[in-house]
């Protein structure tokens, strides 16, 4: 088994942070795309989108890094 199949806990934490950043940006995009001025990310309506998607994407990136961080098929 290679290192890609079983990443270290430190690498999984790093993947969680990267995934959470991606999820937070996606969540903020959902919140900011509505009409009018964008609410604060700490607003009770916006927080579940931003922080919820950050947690979900971070967890997916940490639990299954090979599926989340797919390498390009074209080299």
PyMOL commands that set and color helices and strands:
alter all, ss='L'
color gray80, all
select helices_A, chain A and resi 9-32+44-63+65-68
alter helices_A, ss='H'
color red, helices_A
deselect
rebuild
show_as cartoon
